[in-house]
Amino acid sequence: MPTPRLLRSVMIACLLAGLCAPAIAGPSPQAMPDEGKTVIVTATMRGAGAVSSGVRLPTPPAATGTRERPVQSWGKPLPYPIVIADRRNNRLIEISPDKRIIWELPSPDLALYRGNDDVFFSPDGKTLVVNEEDNFDIHMINYADRTISWNWGMPDHKGSGPNTFNYPDDTHLLPDGMVVTADIRNCRIVFIDPKKAEMTEQWGKPGDCRHDPPRALNLPNGVTPLDNGDFLITEIPDAWITRITRKGEVVWAMKGPHLRYPSDAYPTQDGQVIVADYVKPGGIVIFDPKTGKVTWEYRPKSGETMMDHPSLAMELPTGDILLNDDLRHRVLVIDRVTKAIIWQYGITDTPGHKPGSLFYPDGFDLDVFHDWKAELAKK
């Protein structure tokens, strides 16, 4: 029987997120047998609270591009705007290549939305999917009107049931409408059907933390969908990176070279793999899975260019590298050839939420869907 606290939690989430309509219903109390364990929320977890840049936002253009056919490029150094999960500001914020704030979602309620960790667009560009590691839930955001349209998990409750998480990371909405996320401390990858409001499949299981994919996984903190339907899974201990099919067949598995704490493996344009090393001094490593050899690495040891716990890196269409430098409060573009910083948003070592500042930026995605270049040219 659901407890009063559980019923209240579900109802608050439903009302705040607009989930009471059957068309996009979240999990009902009857589908939520695991209330989980209440987590004490610290000042660090709340960060700056519910903050905003204060910038007047333009109306977003319609989603007309796709990852395969993106909207027009801005060129170097940053070819497209980026949506940033500004974790300790509890907000999503989109920055244009010329560093204008063009879209923002401050937390609508800290009890429901706090500590956004990663953010990724849906395949059609109309939805943003967000995970919150230490709020133990995931969300979908309607990009056009900046509202929460779906939730899973229980804010401030950790658990190992079908409706609860223990540090969910790296959530994606797949082309077939399923949601996939890495549930780190439960040592599993879970697949959720939002329409049926149920978890339909999991790789690995709570309490069995070892590397034997897909039967067992050891603290997986990344699950990246590839164009052909495969996934790149990152496991923290021993830096295991595995390519696995949707059917759960292992294509290859290897220990990532030169990595101590791998974070979110991604493919490069030529079929290699790029991974952030979430340590200090941090690193970015590109390696060839066919040979296991490192082909490019960025790891300054000190000074302005040193990274402090970078958690995500992607290769841009230009060949340069986009990354977030979490604990130095900035997002960078690194020239692939010269290894110089050629673009930066955020003030190094200075957290803040006013224009030009970030506070623990922990994730991002390229906005190849909305033609902001043409839209802003009209102003």
N, C-alpha and C positions, 0 to 999 in steps of 0.2 A: 504493500500500500504506500503510495507516495506520501512523503511528509509535508506538512504545511510549508516548510522552507523551500522544498523542491517545487511545489506548486506555485509558490510566489515567484521563485526564480524563473520558472518557465514562462509564467504570465508576463512578468516584466520584460523579458527578452522578446516575447511575442509582440507586445504592444509597442515597444520602442522600435522594433525592427520592421513592423508592418507584416508579421508572419501569420496573423490570425485568419487571413483569407485562405480557403482551401487550395487555391491554385498554386501557392508556393508555401504550403504549410511546413513549418519546422516540426521537430519531433514532439509528439504529444506526451503528456505525463504517462500514459499507458505504455509508450514505447521507450520510456526512460527508467529502467529498473535500478540503475546504478547512480546513486546520488553523489558518489565520490566523497573525497575528504576535503573539508574546508581548508583553504590556504590563507594564512595571515598575510595581508597586503602591507608591504613596507613602504616607507617614503621613497625609496629608490625605485620601486615598482611603479609608483604613481607618477614619478618624474616631475614634469612641469605642470601637470594637471591638464585641464582642457584649455588649450591655448590656440590662438590663431595669429597669422601674420598681420591681419588687419587690412590686407589689400582688397580692393574692390575687384571682384572676379568677372571676367568676360563670360558670355554665354558660350558653352562648348560647341564646336562644330559636330556634325553627325559623323558616325563611324563609317568611313568610306574605304579605308585601306584594310589589308590583311597582312599577316607576316610574310606570305608569299608575294603579295603585290602591295607594298607599303605606299603611303602617301609620299609627296615630294620631299626630298631630303634637303636639309639645311647645309650639308657638306661638313667639312672639318671645322672645328675639332669635335663637335657633337652633332651628329646628323639628324637626331630627332629629340623632341622633348622627353623627359623622364619623370615618371611618377615615383616618388621616394616614400618608403615607409620610415617616417621620422619617429623612431620608437619611443623615446622618452619625452617627446612632445605630444605623444598620443594622437598623431594626425597623419594623414596622407597629404602630400603636397606635390604638385607638378611644376617643374621648372623648364622653361624653354631654353634652347641653346644660347640665346642672348641674355639668359638669367632673369627673365621675368617670371613672376608667379602667375600661372594661368589657371590653376585649378587647386582647390584645397578642401579637405574634409577634416575639420577638428572633431575630436571625440564628441558625439552627441550626448553621451552619458558614460562616466567613468566606471560605473558598475557593470556596464555591458561591453564597453569598447575601451581598451587600455593596452598599451605596449605593443602596437602593431609591429610585427617582426619582418615579414616578407610581403610583397604585393606583386601580383601578376595579372595581366589582362586575360580575359577569356578569348577563345579563338575568333570571336566576332568583334572584339573590342568594345562591347557594350557593358561589360561587367568587370569589376576588379575583385580578385579573391585575396583575402588577407588571413594570415594566421597570427595568433597572439600566444607566444610560448608560455609566458608566466601569467597569462590570464586564462589559459587552458581552453581556448575556443577558436573557432574560425568563422569568417563572415564572407558574404558576397555584398558588393557595393554597386548600386546602379550608377554608372558614370554620368549619365545625362542629368539626373536630378540630385546626385550626391546623397542618396539614402541607402540605409542598410536593408537588403531585401531577403536575406537568409542567414541563419546561424546554425552552428552545430557545436556541441560541447556545453559545459556549464561554467560560466565565469567564476573564477576564484574557487573552483572545485576540481581537484585532480582525481582521476580514477582510471580503471583499466577495462571498463565495460564497453558496450557498443555505442554508447552515447557520451563517453567521457574520454579525456586525453590526459597525458602526462608529458607536457612540453611538445605540442604540435608544431611542426616546422614545414616550410616549403610546400604550400598548398596550391594546387592547380585545378582549374576546371577543364576537363578534357572535351574533345570534339563530340563525343557521344553523350555529353551531359553529366557524366560521372565526375565526382570530386575525389582527388587523391591527395593524401597528405602523409608525411613521415611523422609518426608518433614516437619521439625519440626515446623517452625513458620507459615506454612500454615495449620497446624493441620490435616495432611492427610498422608496416606500411598498410594504410587502410583505404578502402574504396567505399564511397558513400553515394547513394542514389538520392539526390535532393527531392525528387518528385515522390518517391515512395517513403521518404523520411526513414531510411534504414541503412545500416552498414552492410554491404553485400559481400565483402571479401576482405581478407587481411593476409599479408605475407609476414611471417614471424608471429610471435605471440608474447604477451607479457610474462616475465619471469624466465624466459629462455633466451638469454642475451649471448649469442655466439654467432660467428660467421658461417652460415650454411644456407645461402639464399636458394630458393625463396622460403624454405622451411623455417629458418631462423636467421635473425639479423641482430647485429650488435650495435645498439645506439645509432640507428640511422637518422641522419639530420638533413638528408637531401633526397628528393625523388623528382628528377627532371624528365618530362616527357619529350621524346624525340619525334621527328617528322613522320617516321614510319610506324609509330605506335609503341616502340621500345621505351625503356626508362633507363636513366643513369641513376644508380643508387649510391649514396655516399654513407659510409659507416665511420664513426669517429675512431675507435681503437684500431691500431695498425693501419689506418688510412686506407681501408678497403674501398675500392670503386668497382662497381659491377654494372655491366650492361645486361638487361634482362628483358625478355619479350613480355607482351601483355598476358600471354599464357603461362608465364612463370618459368620460362626456359632461359637458362644462363647462356648468354652469347660469349662473354668473357668476364673474368674477374681478376683484379691485380691490386697489389698494394701501391698506392700512388707514390711516385718517386719524389723525394725532397719535401715530404709533407709530414708535419707533426699533428696537426688538427685540421683535416680536410673539411671544407665547407662548400657544399653545393657545386658539384661537378656539372659543367656545361659543355656542349659540343662547339667546336670551331667550324669555320666554313670549309676547311679542308679535311674534316673527319677526325681531327685530334680532340683532346679534352683539355679544358681550362678549369683550374681549381684554385680557390683562395685558401691560404694557410692561416687559420684563425689563431695567431699567436703574436707576440711582440719580441723582436721586430717581425712583422708579418711578411708574407710573400704571395706572389701569384706565379703559378706554375702551369705551363702548357707541355703536355707529353703526348707521344704517339702510342696509342694502345696496341698497335701491331708490334712494336719493338720494346715498349716500356721505357723508352729513353726520353729525357727532357729535351725539348727543342727551343724553349724560351723560358726565362725566369726573371722576375723582378723582385728584389729583396734588399733595398737599401738598409744599412745598419744603424744610421743615425741621421740627425738633422731634419730639415723640412720634408724631405722625400720619404723618410721612414714611415712605415705604416704600423698602426697599433690595432691589432685584431680586425683585419679586413675579412668580411664574411661572404662577399659575393663578387665575382668578376665575370664579365662577358666580353667577347670579341665583338666590336662594332663592325658594320658593313665596310668601313674604311680600313679595317685591319687593326686599328688602335684598340686599346683596352679600357673599358669602363669598369669602375670598381667603387665600392663604398668602404671607407676607412672609418670603421665604427667609432672607436674611442678617441679619434682625433676630430670627429664631428664634421666630416666632409665627404663629398663624392668627387672622384677624380677621373680624368681621362689621361691615359699614359700613351705617349707616342710609341708605337711598336718598334720603330727603328732606333730613335735617339734615347728612349726611355725617360724623356723629359715630361713633366706635368704640363699639359697644354690646355687644360680646362679644370676649374675647381669651383664647386659651390659649397659654401660653409666656411667658417673662419677656423683655421687650424687651432686645435686645442681649446676652443672657446665655444661652449654650448650656448644656444639661444634660440628664440623662435621668431624674431623679427626678420624682415626681408634680408636675405643674404646669410642667414644662420640656420643651423640644424642642431639637433641634440640626440646623438647616438643614432645616426641613419643606418638602418640594419637591412634594408632591402630596396630594390628598385626594379622597374621594367621600362623598356623603351615604348613610347607611344607612337607606333607606326600606323595607327588606325585613324587618327583625327588630324586633319590638315590644318594645324595651327599656324603654319607659315602663311597660308593664304588668308586665314581668318584674321590674323593680326595685321596683315598688310592693308586690310580694309579700314583700320582705325585712323 
